């Protein structure tokens, strides 16, 4: 029951370092993006390749920010659910147990 807390304590809980499952939809999309990036990079004149690199890097940074924010928001929402579950207060009826 405490495995998640132990993993967190020992620094083994790293949600940002997850591996894709082979053959999954995510892996297929990632391959498609990689193939498109490679094709576009090869098709561009050399002077425009840095622009593509900046675009790709900016998109990766934005994706990272969105993922981090979503993770934190999800964690907070889960904590709010847990607090609501533990709350005995209700405006219309008394709890079954004390």
MIVO-587415 format. One record per residue: residue number from 1; residue in one letter; x, y, z of N, C-alpha, C, O in turn. Coordinates in steps of 0.2 Angstrom, whole numbers. Example, Ala and Ser with C-alpha at 12.3 -4.5 7.8 and 13.67 -1.06 7.14 Angstrom:
BEGIN
@seza->1	keti->A	nc1->66	nc2->-28	nc3->39	cac1->62	cac2->-22	cac3->39	cc1->66	cc2->-16	cc3->39	oc1->71	oc2->-17	oc3->42
@seza->2	keti->S	nc1->64	nc2->-11	nc3->35	cac1->68	cac2->-5	cac3->36	cc1->64	cc2->0	cc3->39	oc1->67	oc2->6	oc3->40
***
This chain:
BEGIN
@seza->1	keti->X	nc1->4	nc2->-6	nc3->0	cac1->0	cac2->0	cac3->0	cc1->4	cc2->6	cc3->0	oc1->2	oc2->11	oc3->-3
@seza->2	keti->X	nc1->10	nc2->6	nc3->3	cac1->15	cac2->12	cac3->3	cc1->20	cc2->12	cc3->-2	oc1->25	oc2->16	oc3->-2
@seza->3	keti->X	nc1->19	nc2->8	nc3->-7	cac1->24	cac2->7	cac3->-13	cc1->25	cc2->14	cc3->-16	oc1->31	oc2->16	oc3->-18
@seza->4	keti->X	nc1->20	nc2->18	nc3->-17	cac1->20	cac2->24	cac3->-21	cc1->24	cc2->29	cc3->-16	oc1->28	oc2->33	oc3->-19
@seza->5	keti->X	nc1->22	nc2->29	nc3->-10	cac1->26	cac2->34	cac3->-5	cc1->33	cc2->32	cc3->-5	oc1->38	oc2->36	oc3->-5
@seza->6	keti->X	nc1->35	nc2->25	nc3->-5	cac1->42	cac2->23	cac3->-4	cc1->46	cc2->25	cc3->-11	oc1->51	oc2->28	oc3->-11
@seza->7	keti->X	nc1->42	nc2->24	nc3->-17	cac1->46	cac2->26	cac3->-23	cc1->47	cc2->34	cc3->-23	oc1->52	oc2->36	oc3->-25
@seza->8	keti->X	nc1->42	nc2->37	nc3->-20	cac1->43	cac2->45	cac3->-20	cc1->49	cc2->47	cc3->-15	oc1->53	oc2->51	oc3->-17
@seza->9	keti->X	nc1->49	nc2->44	nc3->-10	cac1->54	cac2->45	cac3->-5	cc1->61	cc2->44	cc3->-7	oc1->66	oc2->48	oc3->-6
@seza->10	keti->X	nc1->62	nc2->38	nc3->-11	cac1->68	cac2->36	cac3->-13	cc1->70	cc2->39	cc3->-20	oc1->75	oc2->38	oc3->-23
@seza->11	keti->X	nc1->66	nc2->43	nc3->-23	cac1->67	cac2->47	cac3->-29	cc1->66	cc2->42	cc3->-35	oc1->69	oc2->44	oc3->-40
@seza->12	keti->X	nc1->62	nc2->37	nc3->-34	cac1->61	cac2->33	cac3->-40	cc1->54	cc2->34	cc3->-44	oc1->53	oc2->30	oc3->-48
@seza->13	keti->X	nc1->51	nc2->39	nc3->-42	cac1->45	cac2->41	cac3->-45	cc1->46	cc2->47	cc3->-50	oc1->47	oc2->52	oc3->-47
@seza->14	keti->X	nc1->46	nc2->45	nc3->-56	cac1->48	cac2->50	cac3->-61	cc1->43	cc2->50	cc3->-67	oc1->44	oc2->47	oc3->-72
@seza->15	keti->X	nc1->37	nc2->53	nc3->-66	cac1->32	cac2->53	cac3->-71	cc1->34	cc2->56	cc3->-78	oc1->31	oc2->54	oc3->-83
@seza->16	keti->X	nc1->39	nc2->60	nc3->-78	cac1->41	cac2->64	cac3->-84	cc1->45	cc2->59	cc3->-88	oc1->47	oc2->60	oc3->-94
@seza->17	keti->X	nc1->48	nc2->53	nc3->-85	cac1->52	cac2->49	cac3->-89	cc1->48	cc2->42	cc3->-90	oc1->50	oc2->37	oc3->-87
@seza->18	keti->X	nc1->44	nc2->42	nc3->-95	cac1->40	cac2->37	cac3->-96	cc1->41	cc2->34	cc3->-103	oc1->43	oc2->38	oc3->-107
@seza->19	keti->X	nc1->41	nc2->28	nc3->-104	cac1->43	cac2->24	cac3->-110	cc1->36	cc2->23	cc3->-114	oc1->31	oc2->21	oc3->-111
@seza->20	keti->X	nc1->37	nc2->24	nc3->-120	cac1->31	cac2->22	cac3->-125	cc1->31	cc2->14	cc3->-126	oc1->36	oc2->11	oc3->-126
@seza->21	keti->X	nc1->25	nc2->12	nc3->-126	cac1->24	cac2->5	cac3->-127	cc1->24	cc2->4	cc3->-135	oc1->21	oc2->7	oc3->-139
@seza->22	keti->X	nc1->28	nc2->-1	nc3->-137	cac1->29	cac2->-3	cac3->-144	cc1->23	cc2->-5	cc3->-147	oc1->19	oc2->-8	oc3->-145
@seza->23	keti->X	nc1->22	nc2->-2	nc3->-153	cac1->16	cac2->-3	cac3->-157	cc1->10	cc2->1	cc3->-155	oc1->4	oc2->1	oc3->-158
@seza->24	keti->X	nc1->11	nc2->5	nc3->-150	cac1->5	cac2->9	cac3->-147	cc1->4	cc2->15	cc3->-152	oc1->8	oc2->17	oc3->-156
@seza->25	keti->X	nc1->-2	nc2->18	nc3->-151	cac1->-4	cac2->24	cac3->-155	cc1->1	cc2->30	cc3->-154	oc1->3	oc2->33	oc3->-159
@seza->26	keti->X	nc1->3	nc2->31	nc3->-148	cac1->8	cac2->36	cac3->-146	cc1->14	cc2->35	cc3->-150	oc1->17	oc2->40	oc3->-153
@seza->27	keti->X	nc1->17	nc2->29	nc3->-150	cac1->23	cac2->27	cac3->-154	cc1->22	cc2->28	cc3->-161	oc1->27	oc2->31	oc3->-165
@seza->28	keti->X	nc1->16	nc2->26	nc3->-164	cac1->15	cac2->28	cac3->-171	cc1->15	cc2->35	cc3->-173	oc1->18	oc2->37	oc3->-178
@seza->29	keti->X	nc1->12	nc2->39	nc3->-169	cac1->12	cac2->46	cac3->-170	cc1->19	cc2->49	cc3->-169	oc1->20	oc2->53	oc3->-173
@seza->30	keti->X	nc1->22	nc2->47	nc3->-164	cac1->29	cac2->49	cac3->-163	cc1->34	cc2->48	cc3->-170	oc1->37	oc2->52	oc3->-172
@seza->31	keti->X	nc1->33	nc2->42	nc3->-172	cac1->37	cac2->40	cac3->-178	cc1->34	cc2->44	cc3->-184	oc1->39	oc2->47	oc3->-188
@seza->32	keti->X	nc1->28	nc2->46	nc3->-185	cac1->25	cac2->50	cac3->-190	cc1->28	cc2->57	cc3->-190	oc1->30	oc2->60	oc3->-195
@seza->33	keti->X	nc1->29	nc2->60	nc3->-183	cac1->32	cac2->66	cac3->-182	cc1->39	cc2->66	cc3->-184	oc1->41	oc2->71	oc3->-187
@seza->34	keti->X	nc1->42	nc2->61	nc3->-182	cac1->50	cac2->61	cac3->-184	cc1->51	cc2->60	cc3->-191	oc1->55	oc2->64	oc3->-194
@seza->35	keti->X	nc1->47	nc2->56	nc3->-194	cac1->48	cac2->55	cac3->-202	cc1->46	cc2->62	cc3->-205	oc1->50	oc2->64	oc3->-210
@seza->36	keti->X	nc1->41	nc2->66	nc3->-203	cac1->39	cac2->72	cac3->-206	cc1->45	cc2->77	cc3->-205	oc1->46	oc2->81	oc3->-209
@seza->37	keti->X	nc1->47	nc2->77	nc3->-199	cac1->53	cac2->82	cac3->-197	cc1->59	cc2->81	cc3->-201	oc1->62	oc2->85	oc3->-204
@seza->38	keti->X	nc1->61	nc2->74	nc3->-202	cac1->66	cac2->72	cac3->-206	cc1->65	cc2->75	cc3->-214	oc1->70	oc2->77	oc3->-217
@seza->39	keti->X	nc1->60	nc2->73	nc3->-216	cac1->58	cac2->75	cac3->-223	cc1->58	cc2->82	cc3->-224	oc1->61	oc2->85	oc3->-229
@seza->40	keti->X	nc1->55	nc2->86	nc3->-220	cac1->55	cac2->93	cac3->-220	cc1->62	cc2->96	cc3->-220	oc1->64	oc2->101	oc3->-223
@seza->41	keti->X	nc1->66	nc2->94	nc3->-215	cac1->73	cac2->96	cac3->-214	cc1->77	cc2->95	cc3->-220	oc1->81	oc2->99	oc3->-222
@seza->42	keti->X	nc1->76	nc2->89	nc3->-223	cac1->80	cac2->87	cac3->-230	cc1->77	cc2->92	cc3->-235	oc1->81	oc2->93	oc3->-240
@seza->43	keti->X	nc1->71	nc2->94	nc3->-235	cac1->68	cac2->98	cac3->-241	cc1->70	cc2->105	cc3->-241	oc1->70	oc2->109	oc3->-246
@seza->44	keti->X	nc1->71	nc2->107	nc3->-235	cac1->72	cac2->115	cac3->-234	cc1->79	cc2->116	cc3->-236	oc1->84	oc2->113	oc3->-236
@seza->45	keti->X	nc1->80	nc2->123	nc3->-238	cac1->87	cac2->125	cac3->-240	cc1->91	cc2->126	cc3->-233	oc1->87	oc2->127	oc3->-228
@seza->46	keti->X	nc1->97	nc2->125	nc3->-233	cac1->101	cac2->125	cac3->-227	cc1->100	cc2->131	cc3->-223	oc1->100	oc2->131	oc3->-217
@seza->47	keti->X	nc1->98	nc2->137	nc3->-226	cac1->97	cac2->143	cac3->-222	cc1->91	cc2->143	cc3->-218	oc1->90	oc2->147	oc3->-213
@seza->48	keti->X	nc1->86	nc2->139	nc3->-220	cac1->80	cac2->138	cac3->-216	cc1->80	cc2->133	cc3->-211	oc1->75	oc2->132	oc3->-207
@seza->49	keti->X	nc1->84	nc2->128	nc3->-211	cac1->85	cac2->123	cac3->-206	cc1->85	cc2->125	cc3->-199	oc1->81	oc2->122	oc3->-195
@seza->50	keti->X	nc1->88	nc2->131	nc3->-197	cac1->88	cac2->133	cac3->-190	cc1->81	cc2->135	cc3->-188	oc1->80	oc2->135	oc3->-182
@seza->51	keti->X	nc1->77	nc2->138	nc3->-193	cac1->70	cac2->140	cac3->-191	cc1->66	cc2->134	cc3->-189	oc1->63	oc2->134	oc3->-184
@seza->52	keti->X	nc1->67	nc2->128	nc3->-193	cac1->64	cac2->122	cac3->-191	cc1->66	cc2->120	cc3->-184	oc1->62	oc2->117	oc3->-180
@seza->53	keti->X	nc1->72	nc2->120	nc3->-183	cac1->75	cac2->118	cac3->-177	cc1->72	cc2->122	cc3->-171	oc1->70	oc2->119	oc3->-166
@seza->54	keti->X	nc1->72	nc2->129	nc3->-172	cac1->69	cac2->133	cac3->-167	cc1->61	cc2->131	cc3->-166	oc1->59	oc2->131	oc3->-160
@seza->55	keti->X	nc1->58	nc2->130	nc3->-171	cac1->51	cac2->128	cac3->-171	cc1->50	cc2->122	cc3->-167	oc1->46	oc2->121	oc3->-162
@seza->56	keti->X	nc1->54	nc2->117	nc3->-168	cac1->54	cac2->110	cac3->-165	cc1->55	cc2->111	cc3->-158	oc1->52	oc2->108	oc3->-153
@seza->57	keti->X	nc1->60	nc2->115	nc3->-156	cac1->62	cac2->116	cac3->-149	cc1->57	cc2->119	cc3->-145	oc1->55	oc2->118	oc3->-139
@seza->58	keti->X	nc1->54	nc2->125	nc3->-148	cac1->49	cac2->128	cac3->-145	cc1->43	cc2->124	cc3->-144	oc1->40	oc2->124	oc3->-138
@seza->59	keti->X	nc1->41	nc2->120	nc3->-148	cac1->35	cac2->115	cac3->-147	cc1->37	cc2->110	cc3->-142	oc1->32	oc2->109	oc3->-138
@seza->60	keti->X	nc1->43	nc2->108	nc3->-141	cac1->44	cac2->103	cac3->-136	cc1->44	cc2->106	cc3->-129	oc1->42	oc2->103	oc3->-124
@seza->61	keti->X	nc1->46	nc2->113	nc3->-129	cac1->46	cac2->116	cac3->-123	cc1->39	cc2->118	cc3->-120	oc1->37	oc2->117	oc3->-115
@seza->62	keti->X	nc1->35	nc2->119	nc3->-125	cac1->28	cac2->121	cac3->-124	cc1->24	cc2->114	cc3->-121	oc1->21	oc2->114	oc3->-117
@seza->63	keti->X	nc1->26	nc2->109	nc3->-125	cac1->23	cac2->102	cac3->-123	cc1->25	cc2->100	cc3->-116	oc1->21	oc2->98	oc3->-112
@seza->64	keti->X	nc1->31	nc2->102	nc3->-114	cac1->34	cac2->100	cac3->-107	cc1->30	cc2->104	cc3->-102	oc1->28	oc2->102	oc3->-97
@seza->65	keti->X	nc1->29	nc2->111	nc3->-104	cac1->25	cac2->115	cac3->-99	cc1->18	cc2->113	cc3->-98	oc1->16	oc2->112	oc3->-92
@seza->66	keti->X	nc1->15	nc2->111	nc3->-103	cac1->8	cac2->109	cac3->-103	cc1->7	cc2->102	cc3->-99	oc1->3	oc2->101	oc3->-95
@seza->67	keti->X	nc1->12	nc2->98	nc3->-101	cac1->12	cac2->91	cac3->-97	cc1->13	cc2->92	cc3->-90	oc1->10	oc2->89	oc3->-86
@seza->68	keti->X	nc1->18	nc2->96	nc3->-88	cac1->19	cac2->98	cac3->-81	cc1->13	cc2->101	cc3->-77	oc1->11	oc2->99	oc3->-72
@seza->69	keti->X	nc1->10	nc2->106	nc3->-81	cac1->4	cac2->109	cac3->-78	cc1->-2	cc2->104	cc3->-77	oc1->-5	oc2->104	oc3->-72
@seza->70	keti->X	nc1->-3	nc2->100	nc3->-82	cac1->-8	cac2->95	cac3->-82	cc1->-7	cc2->90	cc3->-76	oc1->-12	oc2->88	oc3->-73
@seza->71	keti->X	nc1->-1	nc2->88	nc3->-75	cac1->1	cac2->83	cac3->-70	cc1->-1	cc2->86	cc3->-63	oc1->-4	oc2->83	oc3->-59
@seza->72	keti->X	nc1->1	nc2->93	nc3->-62	cac1->0	cac2->96	cac3->-56	cc1->-7	cc2->97	cc3->-55	oc1->-10	oc2->96	oc3->-49
@seza->73	keti->X	nc1->-11	nc2->99	nc3->-60	cac1->-18	cac2->100	cac3->-59	cc1->-22	cc2->94	cc3->-58	oc1->-26	oc2->94	oc3->-53
@seza->74	keti->X	nc1->-20	nc2->88	nc3->-61	cac1->-23	cac2->82	cac3->-60	cc1->-21	cc2->79	cc3->-52	oc1->-26	oc2->77	oc3->-49
@seza->75	keti->X	nc1->-15	nc2->81	nc3->-50	cac1->-13	cac2->79	cac3->-43	cc1->-18	cc2->83	cc3->-38	oc1->-20	oc2->80	oc3->-34
@seza->76	keti->X	nc1->-18	nc2->89	nc3->-39	cac1->-22	cac2->93	cac3->-35	cc1->-30	cc2->91	cc3->-35	oc1->-33	oc2->91	oc3->-30
@seza->77	keti->X	nc1->-32	nc2->90	nc3->-41	cac1->-39	cac2->87	cac3->-41	cc1->-40	cc2->81	cc3->-38	oc1->-45	oc2->80	oc3->-34
@seza->78	keti->X	nc1->-35	nc2->76	nc3->-38	cac1->-36	cac2->70	cac3->-34	cc1->-36	cc2->71	cc3->-27	oc1->-39	oc2->68	oc3->-23
@seza->79	keti->X	nc1->-32	nc2->76	nc3->-25	cac1->-31	cac2->77	cac3->-18	cc1->-38	cc2->80	cc3->-15	oc1->-40	oc2->79	oc3->-10
@seza->80	keti->X	nc1->-41	nc2->84	nc3->-19	cac1->-47	cac2->87	cac3->-18	cc1->-53	cc2->82	cc3->-17	oc1->-57	oc2->82	oc3->-12
@seza->81	keti->X	nc1->-53	nc2->77	nc3->-22	cac1->-57	cac2->71	cac3->-21	cc1->-56	cc2->68	cc3->-15	oc1->-61	oc2->66	oc3->-11
@seza->82	keti->X	nc1->-50	nc2->66	nc3->-13	cac1->-48	cac2->63	cac3->-7	cc1->-51	cc2->67	cc3->-1	oc1->-54	oc2->64	oc3->4
@seza->83	keti->X	nc1->-50	nc2->73	nc3->0	cac1->-52	cac2->77	cac3->5	cc1->-60	cc2->77	cc3->5	oc1->-63	oc2->77	oc3->11
@seza->84	keti->X	nc1->-63	nc2->77	nc3->0	cac1->-70	cac2->77	cac3->0	cc1->-73	cc2->70	cc3->2	oc1->-78	oc2->70	oc3->6
@seza->85	keti->X	nc1->-70	nc2->65	nc3->0	cac1->-72	cac2->58	cac3->3	cc1->-71	cc2->58	cc3->10	oc1->-75	oc2->55	oc3->13
@seza->86	keti->X	nc1->-66	nc2->61	nc3->13	cac1->-65	cac2->60	cac3->20	cc1->-69	cc2->65	cc3->24	oc1->-70	oc2->64	oc3->30
@seza->87	keti->X	nc1->-72	nc2->70	nc3->21	cac1->-76	cac2->75	cac3->24	cc1->-83	cc2->71	cc3->26	oc1->-86	oc2->68	oc3->22
@seza->88	keti->X	nc1->-85	nc2->72	nc3->32	cac1->-91	cac2->69	cac3->34	cc1->-97	cc2->74	cc3->34	oc1->-103	oc2->72	oc3->35
@seza->89	keti->X	nc1->-96	nc2->80	nc3->32	cac1->-101	cac2->85	cac3->32	cc1->-105	cc2->85	cc3->26	oc1->-103	oc2->84	oc3->21
@seza->90	keti->X	nc1->-112	nc2->86	nc3->27	cac1->-117	cac2->86	cac3->22	cc1->-122	cc2->91	cc3->24	oc1->-124	oc2->91	oc3->30
@seza->91	keti->X	nc1->-125	nc2->95	nc3->20	cac1->-130	cac2->100	cac3->22	cc1->-137	cc2->97	cc3->23	oc1->-141	oc2->101	oc3->26
@seza->92	keti->X	nc1->-138	nc2->91	nc3->21	cac1->-145	cac2->89	cac3->22	cc1->-146	cc2->83	cc3->26	oc1->-151	oc2->82	oc3->29
@seza->93	keti->X	nc1->-141	nc2->78	nc3->27	cac1->-142	cac2->72	cac3->31	cc1->-136	cc2->71	cc3->35	oc1->-130	oc2->74	oc3->34
@seza->94	keti->X	nc1->-137	nc2->68	nc3->41	cac1->-131	cac2->66	cac3->45	cc1->-128	cc2->60	cc3->42	oc1->-131	oc2->56	oc3->39
@seza->95	keti->X	nc1->-121	nc2->59	nc3->44	cac1->-118	cac2->53	cac3->42	cc1->-120	cc2->47	cc3->45	oc1->-123	oc2->47	oc3->51
@seza->96	keti->X	nc1->-119	nc2->41	nc3->42	cac1->-121	cac2->35	cac3->45	cc1->-117	cc2->33	cc3->51	oc1->-120	oc2->30	oc3->56
@seza->97	keti->X	nc1->-111	nc2->34	nc3->50	cac1->-106	cac2->33	cac3->56	cc1->-103	cc2->39	cc3->59	oc1->-103	oc2->44	oc3->55
@seza->98	keti->X	nc1->-101	nc2->39	nc3->65	cac1->-98	cac2->45	cac3->68	cc1->-91	cc2->44	cc3->68	oc1->-87	oc2->49	oc3->70
***
